[in-house]
Amino acid sequence: MNIDRTTMLDKVKKETDFWDIVIIGGGATGLGAAVDASSRGYKTLLLEQHDFAKGTSSRSTKLVHGGVRYLQQGNVALVLEALRERGLLIQNAPHLVKNQSFIVPNYDWWEGPFYGIGMKVYDMLAGKLGIGKSKNLSREKTLELLPTIESEGLKGGVIYYDGQFDDSRLAINLAQTAMDHGGYTINYAKVTGLIKTNDAVSGVKAQDQLTGEEFEVNARAVVNATGVFTDDILEMDDSDAQDIIVPSQGVHIMLDKDFLPGDSAIMVPHTEDGRVLFAVPWHDKILVGTTDTPVESPSLEPMALEEEVDFILDHAKQYLTGNPTRDDIQSVFAGLRPLVSPSGSKDTADISRDHTLLVSLSGLVTIAGGKWTTYRKMAEDTIDKAATVAGLNEQDCITEDLRIHGWLKNVDREEHLHYYGSDKVAVEKIIENNPELGERLHKRLPYLKAEVIWAVRNEMAVTVEDVLSRRMRALLLDAKASIEMAPEVARLMAEEAGHDKQWQEKQVEEYKSIANRYIFN
Ligand SMILES: Cc1cc2nc3c(=O)[nH]c(=O)nc-3n(C[C@H](O)[C@H](O)[C@H](O)COP(=O)(O)OP(=O)(O)OC[C@H]3O[C@@H](n4cnc5c(N)ncnc54)[C@H](O)[C@@H]3O)c2cc1C
């Protein structure tokens, strides 16, 4: 990004009447909307209360997928749309999305033919955007591809393909894409109220979370893309508004790669509570999850429950010969699905995973639900609607073929810095200028000191947690190692941004208290 946060905020405070569209929320949904609106040429401002992707969008299973589970439920339209979006995302962000093989292990005679046919339908629905043909595997081949799978009773497997990505890295790249097209995306800027003119929403009141300063911005359209916090904004619009969000918590645990060596992931299509469970290689570790637990109220740091972790471990033990225990968990993280239930039903397993677009009487446009995979289509629908509601000049959506910031084909995924895509050379330049910055921050993780400098300079990282959790993924990969990295990250950030010793100490303390929540043994 070539404009820094302070410069953007100064302009926002000065030019209050400049904006066509203000978007509230900097997760997948809001950032997607910012990319869509700015690339159509609308003057676009996005305000995020914390850091980009601090909410649900950094806590997913990291799959770009059609959703085999929705196929089981017969929701063909949703699967079709998601498979198409999967294809577009692989095309538009090849540096961050890769093709991942999944194997459904079969222990009953009927599972091979049953899941084999199901996956053929999945392939067929993907059409020309398909990324690999599914097939049935013998018991021997299954064991060759999944050497640590429980072999007792194993009959064979079904292999199929989906996409896999790094969620918060994509979020940062989306913010950069919006900015590349002239949009402004500002983190640590919380919307505290809506401005209305003749009962129509005409802007927002906001507060800079770093300085406490309040400001107001007028806009022709206002979009509410606040995920599990959607109801808070709806309430700012109408104090009698009915709640529509039923948050549902999903937990993941991170294990050492030895528990599942090789390239293939495991997909368990039916757990004891009827869910789908994944064990997926990710950044040289194994990500296992997830759960579906209704929660009362939204939070930015949801906490995994003991029973959720036990549920995941119990299933992991059934399928993995290494029998992982709590001691093997390197990090636990929880995320909240922003499920929409306009009817008020609280049965989260039954609520549609489709997205919902609402226009309030005031003209406030609300977008919620959906999946990371479908963020682009959600954004297209949202900006179409916002443009109509606000009477903006009609501009066609161009994101189907729009390259996302960092776009680079055929990246070498064995190279640590590959996820920067076309920015990788610039990160390497930092090391060239100061070879000391080529050193690792921790012996158990591959992250380099130069990445801290890059994150502050180019990716709007403000806190140690922004760097360790969402620019790098250290917090999710190995929470204890990330705590050990924090003092050096704080020192490098302070040097780059001109903070004092006190700032560093406070940052490290704050980071520790967050990261301790990810340690479960
Ligand atoms: C456990 C789990 C696993 C998942 N796995 C997958 C998967 O593998 N693949 C997939 O495609 N999808 C997956 N999903 C779904 C996907 O992660 C979500 O649909 C998506 O991230 C939601 O994004 P969002 O932008 O709507 O919400 P969020 O990411 O929560 O963003 C909303 C943002 O709004 C901000 N905000 C709130 N109030 C204000 C305010 N007043 N002012 C300014 N900002 C505000 C919040 O801070 C937050 O950053 C998963 C979800 C969960 C929970």
The ligand as a MOL file (V3000), in Angstrom:
LIG
                    3D

  0  0  0     0  0            999 V3000
M  V30 BEGIN CTAB
M  V30 COUNTS 53 58 0 0 0
M  V30 BEGIN ATOM
M  V30 1 C -14.9300 -22.1840 12.1530 0
M  V30 2 C -15.1940 -21.6200 10.7960 0
M  V30 3 C -14.6630 -22.2440 9.6770 0
M  V30 4 C -14.8990 -21.7150 8.4090 0
M  V30 5 N -14.3080 -22.2900 7.3310 0
M  V30 6 C -14.5090 -21.8000 6.1050 0
M  V30 7 C -13.8340 -22.3490 5.0030 0
M  V30 8 O -13.0120 -23.2470 5.1370 0
M  V30 9 N -14.0870 -21.8310 3.7820 0
M  V30 10 C -14.9950 -20.8260 3.6050 0
M  V30 11 O -15.2170 -20.4530 2.4620 0
M  V30 12 N -15.6260 -20.2470 4.6410 0
M  V30 13 C -15.3980 -20.6990 5.8860 0
M  V30 14 N -15.9970 -20.1120 6.9700 0
M  V30 15 C -16.8760 -18.9620 6.7470 0
M  V30 16 C -16.1000 -17.6640 6.6010 0
M  V30 17 O -14.9700 -17.6350 7.4340 0
M  V30 18 C -17.0140 -16.4850 6.9260 0
M  V30 19 O -18.1770 -16.5950 6.1650 0
M  V30 20 C -16.3850 -15.1300 6.6440 0
M  V30 21 O -15.0870 -15.0330 7.1750 0
M  V30 22 C -17.2510 -14.0260 7.2210 0
M  V30 23 O -16.6510 -12.7970 6.9280 0
M  V30 24 P -17.3340 -11.4360 7.3740 0
M  V30 25 O -16.5660 -10.3510 6.7360 0
M  V30 26 O -18.7940 -11.4880 7.0720 0
M  V30 27 O -17.1930 -11.4100 8.9560 0
M  V30 28 P -15.9120 -11.0190 9.8230 0
M  V30 29 O -14.6900 -11.6150 9.3060 0
M  V30 30 O -16.2400 -11.3010 11.2480 0
M  V30 31 O -15.7920 -9.4540 9.6040 0
M  V30 32 C -16.6630 -8.5170 10.1990 0
M  V30 33 C -15.8050 -7.3570 10.6450 0
M  V30 34 O -16.6220 -6.2700 11.0300 0
M  V30 35 C -15.9190 -5.5650 12.0310 0
M  V30 36 N -16.8460 -4.6940 12.7460 0
M  V30 37 C -17.8360 -5.0680 13.5860 0
M  V30 38 N -18.4470 -3.9820 14.0900 0
M  V30 39 C -17.8320 -2.9020 13.5730 0
M  V30 40 C -17.9990 -1.4880 13.7360 0
M  V30 41 N -18.9340 -0.9880 14.5620 0
M  V30 42 N -17.1740 -0.6560 13.0380 0
M  V30 43 C -16.2120 -1.1440 12.2190 0
M  V30 44 N -16.0180 -2.4760 12.0560 0
M  V30 45 C -16.8110 -3.3380 12.7090 0
M  V30 46 C -15.3340 -6.6780 12.8910 0
M  V30 47 O -14.2540 -6.2300 13.6830 0
M  V30 48 C -14.9260 -7.7000 11.8410 0
M  V30 49 O -13.5580 -7.6000 11.4790 0
M  V30 50 C -15.7390 -20.5840 8.2570 0
M  V30 51 C -16.2760 -19.9590 9.3870 0
M  V30 52 C -15.9870 -20.4610 10.6440 0
M  V30 53 C -16.5220 -19.7740 11.8420 0
M  V30 END ATOM
M  V30 BEGIN BOND
M  V30 1 1 1 2
M  V30 2 1 2 3
M  V30 3 2 2 52
M  V30 4 2 3 4
M  V30 5 1 4 5
M  V30 6 1 4 50
M  V30 7 2 5 6
M  V30 8 1 6 7
M  V30 9 1 6 13
M  V30 10 2 7 8
M  V30 11 1 7 9
M  V30 12 1 9 10
M  V30 13 2 10 11
M  V30 14 1 10 12
M  V30 15 2 12 13
M  V30 16 1 13 14
M  V30 17 1 14 15
M  V30 18 1 14 50
M  V30 19 1 15 16
M  V30 20 1 16 17
M  V30 21 1 16 18
M  V30 22 1 18 19
M  V30 23 1 18 20
M  V30 24 1 20 21
M  V30 25 1 20 22
M  V30 26 1 22 23
M  V30 27 1 23 24
M  V30 28 2 24 25
M  V30 29 1 24 26
M  V30 30 1 24 27
M  V30 31 1 27 28
M  V30 32 2 28 29
M  V30 33 1 28 30
M  V30 34 1 28 31
M  V30 35 1 31 32
M  V30 36 1 32 33
M  V30 37 1 33 34
M  V30 38 1 33 48
M  V30 39 1 34 35
M  V30 40 1 35 36
M  V30 41 1 35 46
M  V30 42 1 36 37
M  V30 43 1 36 45
M  V30 44 2 37 38
M  V30 45 1 38 39
M  V30 46 1 39 40
M  V30 47 2 39 45
M  V30 48 1 40 41
M  V30 49 2 40 42
M  V30 50 1 42 43
M  V30 51 2 43 44
M  V30 52 1 44 45
M  V30 53 1 46 47
M  V30 54 1 46 48
M  V30 55 1 48 49
M  V30 56 2 50 51
M  V30 57 1 51 52
M  V30 58 1 52 53
M  V30 END BOND
M  V30 END CTAB
M  END
